[in-house]
Amino acid sequence: MAKARIYQPDKTAMQSGRAKTKSWRLEFVPQRPYFVDNLMGWNGMTDTQTEVQLHFASQEEAVAYAQANHIAFELYAPKKRSHIRKAYADNFKFDKIKA
């Protein structure tokens, strides 16, 4: 049976919002390596199960689904984000800390 990973996705680097970071995702790990097409040079994959992504509202739901369907999984805990409060006026401080 295929192995899966369960994680909570990070925010994308292209936008500042965190719209799709609340849900948990279960996706399958590729069982076969990618291959390079000789003619075009594109990467290919014969394992179509890697295209499946399941979304869950909580970590417990994702784990329960994997256990109910006998799917081996790895659970990746999300890293906590540290928020540094900054103000625009800090750019013009007299005693500004230089990095």
N, C-alpha and C positions, 0 to 999 in steps of 0.2 A: 504494500500500500504506500501511497505517496506521503511524504512528510510535509507539514505545513508550518508556517510561521504566523503567530498572532501578535499584532502590534498596534499601537495608536500612531497614525501618521503625523509627521511634522507639518508645519505650515510650508507652503511653497516659497521659494526664494523670489518669485516674480511678483508676489503681492504681499501686502502687510497684514491682511486679514487672516483670521484663523477659522474660517467657515467650515472646513472639512476635517478639522482636527479633533472633534468631539467623539466621533465613532471609532470603533475598533475594527480592524481588518484582518481577515484570514485569507492568506494566499499560499499557494503551493510552491514548494522549492523545486527547481528544475532537476529532473532525474538524469537527463542526458545533457552533455555539453552542447554549446552552440557550434555550428559549423559554418564555414565560409564557402559561399557558392563560387565555383570555379569560373563561371562565365562573367558574372556581374560583380563579384566581390562583396556581395551583401551577406550579412549574418543571417543564418537560418536556424530554425528550431523545429524538431519533429514532435516535441512534447507539448501537446495542446492544453494540458491541464494547468500549465503556468499562466494561462490567460484568464483563469477563473479567480475572481476576487469577491469574497463575501463580506458584507458590512453588517456590524452588530452595534447595538446601542451601548453595551457594556462589555467589560472583560469577561464577566461571569457567563454571559450568553455565548460568547465565542468559545470559551473553554468547554461549556456544556455541549455545544454542537459538535465539537471535535471529539469529545469523549463518547457521545451517543452514536456517532458514525464511525468509531474506531479509527480515527485519524491521529497518527503520531504528530505531535506539535512541539514547537519551541515558543516560549512566551517571552517577549521582549518588553520590559517595563519602560514606560516613558520617562525621559529625563526632565527634571523640573527646570523651568526657565527662570532665570534671575532677571528681574526688571530693574534697570538703572534709570532713575528719574533724572532727567536733564531739562534744563530750560535754555531757551535761545539766548537769554541774557548772560549765561555762563560763558559764552564765547568772548565776551568783552570785559570780563573781570580783570581787575588790576593784578591780583595775586593768583592767577590761574595756574593750576598744576600742569606742568608740561610732561607729556608722555614720551 
